[in-house]
Amino acid sequence: MVNRQTATATTPVEPAGNHAAGNHAAGKSVSGKSTAAKPTSRAATARSAGKAATEVAGAESKNANVARFLPWQEDIARAWLQQGERFAHAWLIHGLAGIGKLQFGAAAAASLLCESPREGLACGACHACTWVAAGNHPDLRRVRPEAIALEEGAEAAAESGDDTAEPAATGGSTKRAPSKEIRIDQLRSLESWFNTATHRGGWRVALIYPAQAMNVVSANALLKVLEEPPPRTIFLLVADAPDRLLPTLLSRCRRLPLPTPAPAQAREWLQAQGVDDADDWLAAAGGAPLGALRLAQSGESACPAWLEQLLMPLASGKGSDIGVLADQLEKMPAAQWIDALQRLYVDLMLAGAGAVPRYFPRLAEPVARTAARAQPARLAETARWLTRQRAVAGHPLNAKLFAHAALQRVVLSCQA
């Protein structure tokens, strides 16, 4: 369960980016003139200090929504951003889903554009950080599918130039559904931006996510840009599945793999967001803290009751009541229960190989007994089948029949 009051107060927003080293010398005034202090009275000093503190607090409060790196990302970000002018023009940021890759990319963009970075990271108080937080920095472009832009809000869609997004078709409407792909026209719209001088001679950042959403045409268009990159421009590609990108595109990017945080650090962060039973949610998300937070806020259980009802009879060599379970699954989004079944099959195959279950530790005993009865080849084939069904989960012709067919497949695969 999630303490929503605590979560609202403490959950960090998507991170901003960092600034390349060397662009802003620490400790110098904007004019470059000496800033030596003149003698003042104690009262004047106190008034000045109070005013300065108020201004700083006001600025930081005003920009509280500027993206920040997550706690387990800060050390990696600082080391990565110290490259300064040697910073590569294209980076592929990748790793396990739910560990905060997009937040890292957004924080990196903010830091690169920041005018007064602190230890390489965005200050959150300068003009550039204010613009980034407001979503209108002239040197930042977010390129993502229309569907994601609309989920992020109308302002986000307009900021990326995706002003052609339309609602999903209903009834006799001729309007198309928002695209789930990054289209070539989105990349072509950047051409005029590339030909415009950067603001104050700084960096220009294009944040592309999820990179695997590019189709072949748009990926080839980006490849041509990366072969002759515009000056002072950095491309940040964020991907869960880099293997789905064109090999030629991968060859043009430097890779930045982001590791899964240590369990203790992830647990501490989740508890700060008001999540109870953090270990259970972390296990359900495969150790990914943002994935665990989403699951905890979704209203479902870390170990769904219907999954236990399915598994317990199978562990005893009996058949599950598919009809009753199908009635339950019919009321849920198909993607939700298919995801749970996919995690169950990972645990079954791990248990079959003598390893510890990863996603549902509370079901370790029935998982082990079921895996001992099942044939490994059948488990692997059903796991692949579930992956294919997950791709079409949003379009079942009949939700109950779809759930019934999936459950029947599961039961058959777990029999001796």
Secondary structure by P-SEA (a helix, b strand, c coil): ccaaaaaaacccccbbbbbccccccccccccccccccccccaaaaaaaaaaaaaaaaaaaaaacccbbbccccaaaaaaaaccccccccbbbbbccccccaaaaaaaaaaaaacccccccccccccaaaaaaaacccccccccccaaaaaaacaaaaaaacccccccccccccccccccccccaaaaaaacccccccccccbbbbbbbcccccccaaaaaaaaaaaacccccbbbbbbbcccccccaaaaaabbbbbbccccaaaaaaaaaaacccaaaaaaaaacccaaaaaaaaacccccccaaaaaaccccccccccaaaaaaaaaaaccaaaaaaaaaaaaaaaaaaaacccccccccaaaaaaaaaaaccaaaaaaaaaaaaaaaaaccccccaaaaaaaaaaaaaaaacc
